[in-house]
Amino acid sequence: MMMQNVIIAAKVRDLETCPQAAWNHLHALVLNILDAAQFEELVCGMALGYADPRQIVNRFITPRVPVEDFAVLLNND
């Protein structure tokens, strides 16, 4: 939830984000660069900055399933 709040705050400031949670195979390397203690663990990270719209990677849109296909919305009226 903390990362979600950072993403929302970034959007308001015209910044883009890329949350990253797949650090399992790189956590030791990154913790070493960060000079972290042995008992510390890397859970997630996030890239933050201005996207270059000319780069194709920043125009890639992944397909999404409509919400109605996997959720039931209840009306309490």
Phi and psi restraints in degrees (value plus and minus 20) as a CYANA .aco file:
   2 MET   PHI     -82.2   -42.2
   2 MET   PSI     -63.3   -23.3
   3 MET   PHI     -84.8   -44.8
   3 MET   PSI     -56.9   -16.9
   4 GLN   PHI     -80.1   -40.1
   4 GLN   PSI     -61.5   -21.5
   5 ASN   PHI     -85.3   -45.3
   5 ASN   PSI     -58.1   -18.1
   6 VAL   PHI     -84.9   -44.9
   6 VAL   PSI     -62.2   -22.2
   7 ILE   PHI     -80.3   -40.3
   7 ILE   PSI     -65.2   -25.2
   8 ILE   PHI     -85.3   -45.3
   8 ILE   PSI     -64.2   -24.2
   9 ALA   PHI     -83.5   -43.5
   9 ALA   PSI     -57.0   -17.0
  10 ALA   PHI     -85.8   -45.8
  10 ALA   PSI     -64.6   -24.6
  11 LYS   PHI     -77.5   -37.5
  11 LYS   PSI     -61.1   -21.1
  12 VAL   PHI     -81.3   -41.3
  12 VAL   PSI     -47.3    -7.3
  13 ARG   PHI    -119.8   -79.8
  13 ARG   PSI      -2.3    37.7
  14 ASP   PHI      40.7    80.7
  14 ASP   PSI      10.8    50.8
  15 LEU   PHI    -124.1   -84.1
  15 LEU   PSI     133.9   173.9
  16 GLU   PHI    -128.0   -88.0
  16 GLU   PSI     136.0   176.0
  17 THR   PHI    -153.2  -113.2
  17 THR   PSI     139.6   179.6
  18 CYS   PHI    -162.3  -122.3
  18 CYS   PSI      70.1   110.1
  19 PRO   PHI     -87.0   -47.0
  19 PRO   PSI     121.2   161.2
  20 GLN   PHI    -154.6  -114.6
  20 GLN   PSI     103.8   143.8
  21 ALA   PHI    -139.6   -99.6
  21 ALA   PSI     -24.9    15.1
  22 ALA   PHI    -112.4   -72.4
  22 ALA   PSI      48.1    88.1
  23 TRP   PHI    -123.1   -83.1
  23 TRP   PSI     -18.6    21.4
  24 ASN   PHI     -71.2   -31.2
  24 ASN   PSI     -63.2   -23.2
  25 HIS   PHI    -104.6   -64.6
  25 HIS   PSI     -28.5    11.5
  26 LEU   PHI    -138.9   -98.9
  26 LEU   PSI     -22.6    17.4
  27 HIS   PHI     -78.9   -38.9
  27 HIS   PSI     -58.4   -18.4
  28 ALA   PHI     -83.8   -43.8
  28 ALA   PSI     -61.9   -21.9
  29 LEU   PHI     -83.7   -43.7
  29 LEU   PSI     -67.6   -27.6
  30 VAL   PHI     -86.8   -46.8
  30 VAL   PSI     -62.9   -22.9
  31 LEU   PHI     -82.1   -42.1
  31 LEU   PSI     -55.4   -15.4
  32 ASN   PHI     -84.6   -44.6
  32 ASN   PSI     -63.0   -23.0
  33 ILE   PHI     -83.9   -43.9
  33 ILE   PSI     -56.7   -16.7
  34 LEU   PHI    -100.2   -60.2
  34 LEU   PSI     -24.6    15.4
  35 ASP   PHI      36.3    76.3
  35 ASP   PSI      23.7    63.7
  36 ALA   PHI     -99.1   -59.1
  36 ALA   PSI     137.3   177.3
  37 ALA   PHI     -91.6   -51.6
  37 ALA   PSI     138.2   178.2
  38 GLN   PHI     -81.2   -41.2
  38 GLN   PSI     -50.5   -10.5
  39 PHE   PHI    -104.4   -64.4
  39 PHE   PSI     -25.5    14.5
  40 GLU   PHI    -104.1   -64.1
  40 GLU   PSI     133.4   173.4
  41 GLU   PHI    -154.7  -114.7
  41 GLU   PSI     118.5   158.5
  42 LEU   PHI    -109.2   -69.2
  42 LEU   PSI     103.0   143.0
  43 VAL   PHI    -122.8   -82.8
  43 VAL   PSI     -63.1   -23.1
  44 CYS   PHI    -178.6  -138.6
  44 CYS   PSI     148.5   188.5
  45 GLY   PHI    -166.2  -126.2
  45 GLY   PSI     154.8   194.8
  46 MET   PHI    -173.3  -133.3
  46 MET   PSI     110.4   150.4
  47 ALA   PHI    -104.3   -64.3
  47 ALA   PSI     121.7   161.7
  48 LEU   PHI    -162.3  -122.3
  48 LEU   PSI     111.1   151.1
  49 GLY   PHI     148.7   188.7
  49 GLY   PSI    -185.1  -145.1
  50 TYR   PHI    -116.1   -76.1
  50 TYR   PSI     105.9   145.9
  51 ALA   PHI     -96.4   -56.4
  51 ALA   PSI     124.5   164.5
  52 ASP   PHI    -115.0   -75.0
  52 ASP   PSI      84.6   124.6
  53 PRO   PHI     -84.5   -44.5
  53 PRO   PSI     -33.7     6.3
  54 ARG   PHI     -96.5   -56.5
  54 ARG   PSI     -40.1    -0.1
  55 GLN   PHI    -100.8   -60.8
  55 GLN   PSI     112.5   152.5
  56 ILE   PHI     -80.8   -40.8
  56 ILE   PSI     -53.2   -13.2
  57 VAL   PHI     -81.9   -41.9
  57 VAL   PSI     -47.8    -7.8
  58 ASN   PHI    -105.8   -65.8
  58 ASN   PSI     -20.6    19.4
  59 ARG   PHI    -130.1   -90.1
  59 ARG   PSI     -20.9    19.1
  60 PHE   PHI     -95.2   -55.2
  60 PHE   PSI     105.2   145.2
  61 ILE   PHI    -139.9   -99.9
  61 ILE   PSI     101.9   141.9
  62 THR   PHI    -100.2   -60.2
  62 THR   PSI     125.3   165.3
  63 PRO   PHI     -87.1   -47.1
  63 PRO   PSI     126.8   166.8
  64 ARG   PHI    -145.6  -105.6
  64 ARG   PSI     122.2   162.2
  65 VAL   PHI    -102.0   -62.0
  65 VAL   PSI     117.0   157.0
  66 PRO   PHI     -79.8   -39.8
  66 PRO   PSI     124.3   164.3
  67 VAL   PHI     -73.7   -33.7
  67 VAL   PSI     -58.4   -18.4
  68 GLU   PHI     -81.9   -41.9
  68 GLU   PSI     -40.7    -0.7
  69 ASP   PHI     -97.3   -57.3
  69 ASP   PSI     -36.4     3.6
  70 PHE   PHI    -155.3  -115.3
  70 PHE   PSI     -18.4    21.6
  71 ALA   PHI    -155.1  -115.1
  71 ALA   PSI     131.5   171.5
  72 VAL   PHI    -131.1   -91.1
  72 VAL   PSI      99.8   139.8
  73 LEU   PHI    -116.9   -76.9
  73 LEU   PSI     104.5   144.5
  74 LEU   PHI    -120.5   -80.5
  74 LEU   PSI     121.6   161.6
  75 ASN   PHI    -129.1   -89.1
  75 ASN   PSI     102.1   142.1
  76 ASN   PHI    -112.8   -72.8
  76 ASN   PSI      -1.4    38.6
